[in-house]
């Protein structure tokens, strides 16, 4: 690893890499080619670890004077590095690896093309995006605050992630979530939640899954939050409340047909507007939301299981992260 020094005279990248997810030798070669072609100073190299999945590494890179930070890893690495870079103004470049690559997919970044992803550091354009902040309260009353770039969830979604077999996930990718869902869905009880949205009076409802998103596309191109924009200063919320198998079929229909087809065209949106039936998915939008549960519930953040929580307070931090993306 390169030592951390003072601010360089030339532009200099810092590479925060998860060595478990990435071919480090191939990444080093791609970075060397890009920095030499651009005339940049040699890059700083920082590996993530169990103790520091990326937050501390990102802060160290910024303190060392990096002019761009490259995050190479899966969703967990990207989330951690983004958390460490909030409000810094230093651009983040993604080299997607792992299973989901949710932020990269929502930014329409290239998948599986390492050299192209790395070259974005020297040829791309900067774009400020929103980040969500979630303060979670554990059953013992302790609190933690975590950033998220895609979405957080409770209910079936979070329990599915907690139940997913990691070895199966390595072999078949996001399809491992389907296996986990089929295994646990019959045993998942509905979640009783009390919530407020943008300071509204507290309300109570029952859901099987509740997701709060900064952007709306899941693996496989599934559009779950059709109105979500990554730079609109808002969070989008979807509540699923099926009561039986027919209810779950309606949820599947809504995601596949309404979100996946109708929402993508003006005519489709007009058809939906004319349909006055109660929909299987209920949507909200706001800048902050609080959730309190009758009993501790599983919680996930950007596809990572975070254990049980008794309350969550979520808010958006508008335009708080700069990402560098390929030129149009």
Beta strands, then each sheet from edge to edge (+ up, - down):
strand 1: 13-17
strand 2: 44-47
strand 3: 68-73
strand 4: 91-96
strand 5: 125-137
strand 6: 143-148
strand 7: 151-155
strand 8: 191-197
strand 9: 203-207
strand 10: 209-213
strand 11: 217-218
strand 12: 222-223
strand 13: 235-240
strand 14: 281-286
strand 15: 288-301
strand 16: 304-325
sheet 1: 2+ 1+ 3+ 4+
sheet 2: 6+ 5- 16+ 15- 7+ 10- 13+ 14-
sheet 3: 6+ 5- 16+ 15- 8+ 9-
sheet 4: 11+ 12-
end
